[in-house]
């Protein structure tokens, strides 16, 4: 579920073809059912309480379209999100206002900062509503650093989403499910996705949606039937470092939006109230899995690494200074505050400087040297912290170029 399509631009056609061919070349290796799973290392069964466990789940709240021209307001009200009978239930509702105006409410819950996952097998058993036409259910992830680097730099993995305009046009809106990756490529939005058309309607029947995520590949499945894969083994070749960093989970049920092709309330014909039900979500260790976040106990962080580098400039004319926002995280994906980051700028600006990370793990470095035509590279030299050891081998990136 694209977090902010207003930023969209197409990746180059040559790159798109190369990526598509790479995926097709490996498709035969992943279209078979994934292996049987052992016990999960983390699970949410929704068997206790009447609301999502606050130690694990938080909420996105409010309206404003969410970057997708969506029509609903997200709330944490029991009318829109509850736990009941062993299920998470997200309910989209319609209210008629004066003059016949239509108002929609729904919910979007997330594990940001509370549960993060880097690599692993992630699956959820989901019951989707009748989405025709205008409902947009989704099970997806965002990079846990989105609060500091923004979208699409955080990366996004859509494990399951339904209700697309293309599916509506093709008459398969309740049979088509899609998976898509979104990321930053040369300072613009890149995406790659595929869809699967079920021979029967998916709404009203329980389905298991699964993502297999390793350091080399991400693949998704519906009831063990392959949907989509992307090769992430060489992130530098396509800007996909975002897929080698911790992500958090999201469930939501949107109303309208650019994905559905319906951005006016008058175009929504789906029946209300509409319920998205989740029986469980489970994480299995595939040999690479790292869990993090405040809800995960059992151990103290010992290492720090560079999560992201965002170069920029400040000032004008011949007095442009080079800047870099460098985010430091521990091995569980937690923000590292109080770390001293030293980095060297080279090119139009030649200077080595340092700064200390804030509560979000971000250090902002600004040169005193200036230039009229900025063109520079910034590389991290060292990260020092009172209790954590710097592990450069774990860096998502060590250098970046403006």
C-alpha positions in Angstrom: 0.0 0.0 0.0 1.8 3.0 -1.2 2.5 5.4 1.6 2.8 8.5 -0.5 2.1 8.1 -4.2 2.3 11.9 -4.6 6.0 11.3 -4.8 5.8 8.7 -7.6 7.9 8.7 -10.7 8.7 5.8 -12.9 12.0 4.0 -12.8 13.9 4.0 -16.1 12.5 1.6 -18.7 15.8 -0.2 -19.1 16.0 -0.8 -15.4 12.4 -1.9 -15.2 13.0 -4.5 -18.0 16.2 -5.7 -16.4 14.4 -6.2 -13.1 11.4 -7.9 -14.7 13.7 -10.3 -16.6 15.5 -11.1 -13.4 12.3 -11.9 -11.7 11.1 -14.1 -14.6 14.4 -15.9 -14.6 14.0 -16.9 -10.9 10.2 -17.4 -11.0 10.6 -21.1 -11.7 12.6 -21.5 -8.6 9.9 -20.0 -6.3 6.5 -20.9 -7.8 6.4 -24.1 -5.8 5.0 -24.1 -2.3 7.3 -22.9 0.4 8.6 -25.5 2.9 6.6 -26.5 5.9 7.1 -24.3 8.9 8.3 -25.0 12.4 7.1 -23.2 15.5 6.9 -19.4 15.1 9.4 -17.2 16.9 6.8 -14.5 17.3 3.0 -14.7 17.0 -0.1 -12.6 17.5 -3.2 -14.8 17.8 -5.6 -12.1 19.0 -6.9 -14.4 21.7 -6.9 -11.9 24.6 -8.5 -8.5 25.4 -10.9 -6.5 23.4 -8.3 -4.2 21.7 -5.0 -4.8 19.9 -2.2 -5.3 22.5 -0.8 -1.8 23.1 2.6 -3.2 23.8 2.8 -4.4 20.2 0.3 -2.3 18.2 -0.2 1.4 17.6 -2.5 3.4 15.4 -2.3 5.8 12.5 -5.1 8.3 13.1 -6.8 11.0 11.1 -7.8 11.9 7.5 -6.1 13.9 4.8 -6.0 11.2 2.2 -2.8 9.6 3.4 -0.9 10.6 0.2 -3.3 8.4 -1.8 -6.5 10.6 -1.9 -8.1 8.1 0.4 -11.6 9.0 1.7 -11.7 7.5 5.2 -10.7 8.9 8.6 -8.7 6.4 10.6 -9.7 6.0 14.3 -8.9 3.8 17.3 -12.5 3.6 18.2 -14.0 0.2 19.0 -16.5 0.7 16.2 -13.5 0.6 13.8 -11.0 -1.7 15.4 -11.5 -4.4 18.0 -10.4 -7.9 19.1 -13.2 -10.3 19.4 -13.6 -14.1 19.2 -10.0 -14.7 18.5 -9.8 -12.2 15.6 -8.6 -8.7 14.9 -11.5 -6.9 13.3 -11.1 -3.7 11.3 -14.4 -2.2 10.3 -15.0 0.4 7.6 -18.2 2.4 8.3 -20.3 4.9 6.4 -22.2 7.8 7.9 -24.5 10.0 6.0 -24.2 13.7 6.9 -26.4 16.7 6.2 -27.1 17.2 2.5 -26.4 13.5 1.8 -22.6 13.8 2.2 -20.9 10.5 2.9 -18.4 10.1 5.7 -16.2 7.0 6.1 -14.2 5.8 9.1 -11.9 2.8 9.4 -8.6 1.8 11.1 -4.9 1.2 10.4 -2.8 -0.5 13.0 1.0 -0.9 13.0 3.9 -2.3 15.1 6.3 0.7 14.4 9.1 0.8 17.1 7.3 -2.0 19.0 8.0 -5.0 16.8 10.4 -4.8 13.9 11.5 -7.6 11.6 14.5 -7.9 9.3 14.2 -11.0 7.1 12.0 -14.0 8.0 8.8 -15.8 7.0 5.8 -13.7 7.9 2.3 -14.9 7.4 -1.3 -13.9 8.3 -4.6 -15.6 8.0 -7.0 -13.0 6.6 -10.7 -12.7 5.7 -11.3 -9.9 3.3 -14.7 -8.2 2.7 -16.5 -7.5 -0.6 -14.2 -4.8 -2.0 -16.4 -3.9 -5.0 -16.0 -1.2 -5.6 -13.8 1.2 -3.6 -12.5 -0.8 -0.6 -8.7 -1.3 -0.3 -7.6 -3.9 2.3 -3.9 -4.4 2.8 -1.3 -6.3 4.8 2.1 -4.6 4.4 5.4 -3.3 5.9 7.3 -0.1 6.1 10.9 0.5 7.0 11.0 1.4 10.7 13.2 4.4 9.9 10.3 6.1 8.0 10.0 8.8 10.7 13.5 10.0 10.0 14.1 9.3 6.3 10.5 9.5 4.9 8.9 7.6 2.1 10.0 6.0 -0.3 13.5 6.0 1.3 12.2 3.8 4.1 11.1 1.1 1.7 7.7 -0.7 1.6 6.6 -4.3 1.0 3.0 -4.9 0.2 2.4 -8.5 1.0 -1.3 -8.3 0.1 -3.6 -5.6 -1.3 -6.9 -5.8 -3.1 -9.3 -3.4 -4.8 -7.2 -1.9 -7.6 -8.6 0.1 -10.4 -7.2 -2.4 -12.9 -9.0 -5.3 -11.1 -12.2 -3.3 -11.2 -11.9 -2.6 -14.9 -11.1 -6.3 -15.6 -14.1 -7.5 -13.5 -11.9 -9.4 -11.1 -11.8 -7.0 -8.1 -12.6 -9.7 -5.6 -10.3 -12.3 -7.2 -7.2 -10.3 -7.8 -4.5 -9.9 -5.1 -1.2 -8.0 -5.6 2.2 -7.6 -4.0 4.5 -4.7 -4.7 7.8 -3.3 -3.4 8.4 0.5 -3.2 11.8 2.1 -2.7 14.0 5.1 -3.5 16.0 4.9 -6.7 18.2 7.9 -7.6 16.1 10.2 -5.3 12.8 9.2 -6.9 10.1 6.6 -6.3 10.6 3.1 -7.8 8.2 0.2 -7.6 7.8 -3.4 -8.8 4.8 -5.6 -8.4 2.7 -8.4 -9.8 -0.8 -9.7 -9.3 -2.5 -13.1 -9.1 -6.1 -13.8 -10.2 -7.8 -16.5 -8.2 -10.3 -18.7 -10.0 -12.8 -17.9 -7.3 -13.7 -14.9 -5.2 -11.3 -14.3 -2.3 -13.7 -12.3 -0.1 -15.6 -14.2 2.5 -13.1 -17.1 2.7 -10.0 -17.4 4.9 -6.7 -17.1 3.1 -3.1 -17.3 4.3 -0.9 -14.6 2.9 2.8 -15.3 3.3 6.1 -13.4 2.7 9.4 -15.2 2.5 12.2 -12.5 3.0 15.9 -13.4 2.9 19.0 -11.4 2.1 18.7 -12.4 -1.5 15.0 -12.5 -2.3 11.5 -11.5 -1.3 8.6 -13.7 -2.4 4.9 -13.7 -1.5 2.2 -16.4 -1.6 -1.5 -16.9 -1.2 -2.4 -20.3 0.3 1.0 -21.5 -1.0 0.4 -20.3 -4.5 3.2 -17.9 -5.6 2.2 -14.3 -6.3 5.5 -12.3 -6.8 9.2 -12.2 -6.2 11.9 -9.6 -6.3 15.7 -10.3 -6.3 17.3 -8.1 -3.6 20.7 -9.8 -3.6 22.5 -6.8 -5.1 20.9 -3.7 -3.5 23.5 -1.3 -4.8 22.4 -2.1 -8.4 18.9 -0.9 -8.0 18.9 1.3 -4.8 17.3 -1.4 -2.7 19.2 -1.0 0.6 15.8 -0.4 2.2 15.1 -4.2 2.0 18.0 -5.0 4.2 16.8 -3.1 7.2 14.1 -3.6 9.9 10.4 -3.2 8.9 7.2 -3.0 10.9 3.8 -4.6 10.2 0.6 -2.8 9.1 -3.0 -3.9 8.6 -5.6 -1.5 7.3 -8.8 -1.1 5.3 -8.9 2.0 3.2 -11.9 3.5 1.4 -11.3 4.9 -2.1 -7.9 6.4 -3.2 -5.8 6.4 -6.2 -5.1 2.7 -6.0 -8.8 2.0 -6.5 -9.3 4.8 -9.1 -12.1 6.1 -7.0 -11.4 9.4 -5.2 -15.0 10.8 -4.9 -17.3 9.4 -2.3 -20.1 9.1 -4.9 -18.1 6.5 -6.6 -17.9 4.1 -3.7 -20.4 1.2 -4.2 -19.0 -1.4 -1.7 -21.4 -2.5 1.0 -20.9 -1.0 4.6 -20.1 -1.9 7.2 -17.2 -3.9 5.8 -14.9 -6.0 8.0 -11.3 -7.1 7.4 -10.6 -10.0 9.8 -7.2 -11.3 10.9 -7.0 -14.7 12.6 -3.3 -14.5 13.3 0.0 -13.1 12.2 3.2 -15.2 12.8 6.9 -14.8 12.2 9.2 -17.8 11.6 13.0 -17.8 11.7 14.4 -18.6 8.2 18.0 -18.6 9.4 18.4 -14.8 8.9 15.6 -13.4 11.0 16.2 -10.5 13.4 13.4 -9.2 15.6 13.5 -5.9 17.4 11.4 -3.2 19.0 10.3 -2.4 22.5 8.0 -5.4 22.8 10.9 -7.8 22.2 12.8 -8.7 25.4 15.6 -11.0 26.2 18.9 -9.3 25.7 20.6 -5.9 25.5 21.8 -4.3 22.3 25.6 -4.5 21.9 26.3 -3.1 18.4 25.5 -0.1 16.3 25.5 0.4 12.5 24.6 3.0 9.9 21.0 2.7 8.8 20.9 5.5 6.3 22.7 8.6 4.9 20.8 11.4 3.3 23.1 14.1 1.8 21.8 17.6 1.1 22.8 21.2 1.0 21.9 24.4 2.9 22.5 28.0 1.9 22.5 29.7 -1.4 24.7 31.1 -4.2 28.4 30.5 -3.7 27.8 29.8 0.0 26.2 26.4 -0.2 27.2 24.1 2.6 27.0 20.3 2.4 24.9 18.4 4.9 24.2 14.8 5.7 21.6 13.2 8.0 23.0 9.9 9.3 20.8 7.5 11.2 22.4 5.0 13.6 20.5 1.9 14.9 21.3 -1.1 17.0 21.1 -4.7 15.8 17.4 -4.9 16.8 16.5 -1.8 14.8 16.3 0.5 17.7 17.4 4.1 17.4 20.8 4.8 19.0 20.9 8.1 20.8 24.1 9.7 22.0 26.4 8.2 19.4 29.2 10.4 17.9 29.3 10.0 14.2 32.4 11.1 12.2 32.2 11.5 8.4 34.3 12.9 5.6 32.9 15.0 2.8 34.9 15.0 -0.4 34.4 16.6 -3.8 33.0 20.1 -3.9 33.3 20.1 -0.1 36.4 18.7 1.6 36.0 18.4 5.4 35.8 15.8 8.2 33.3 16.6 10.9 31.3 14.9 13.6 27.9 15.2 15.3 26.0 13.4 18.0 22.7 11.4 17.3 19.4 12.6 18.8 16.6 10.5 20.3 15.7 9.3 16.8 19.2 8.1 16.2 19.9 10.9 13.7 23.0 13.0 13.5 23.0 16.1 11.3 26.4 17.0 9.9 27.0 20.4 8.2 30.2 21.5 6.7 31.7 25.0 7.2 33.3 24.8 3.7 31.1 26.2 0.9 30.7 25.8 -2.8 28.7 27.3 -5.7 28.2 23.9 -7.4 27.8 21.1 -4.8 28.8 17.6 -6.0 30.2 15.6 -3.1 30.4 12.2 -1.5 30.0 11.7 2.3 31.4 8.6 4.0 31.1 7.5 7.6 34.5 7.0 9.3 33.5 6.0 12.7 30.6 5.7 15.2 31.4 5.7 18.9 29.0 5.1 21.8 29.4 4.6 25.5 27.9 1.1 25.5 27.6 -0.1 21.9 30.3 -1.3 19.5 30.3 0.0 15.9 29.9 -2.8 13.4 30.5 -1.4 9.9 29.8 -4.8 8.4 26.1 -4.3 9.3 25.9 -0.9 7.6 23.0 -0.5 5.2 25.2 2.0 3.5 28.5 3.7 4.5 28.8 6.3 1.7 26.3 8.4 -0.3 26.6 10.9 -3.0 24.9 14.2 -3.6 
